Amino acid sequence: MSDPGLAVSVYFGLTTPGQYRLVGPGAWSPARDVILSSRQRMLLPLNTRRVVIATNDNRCWSLILPALIVGTVGLLAAWTFYPRFIEQYF
């Protein structure tokens, strides 16, 4: 009755050993803090690293530009050497 936030955490929250140490023999004074912080302590290992999402819109050019260069050089080489190849072997 004196702490409704704690009552809601005990009833709807995670089951923790601190719930058995709130009152009675073996009462533990930091049990309230353990119960109220149980969700944060449960989620803490899941946030082991921060992922930085790149917002650089030019990253597609890093793949397209080399492909264009290689394709252009290939077409120029084929256009230059193909007639000589045909004349030489056929």
Buried (B, 14 or more C-beta within 10 A) or exposed (E): EEEEEBEEBBEEBEEBEBBEBBEEEEEEEEBBEBBBBBEEEEEEEEEEEEEEEEEEEEEEEEEEEEEEEEEEEEEEEEEEEEEEEEEEEE
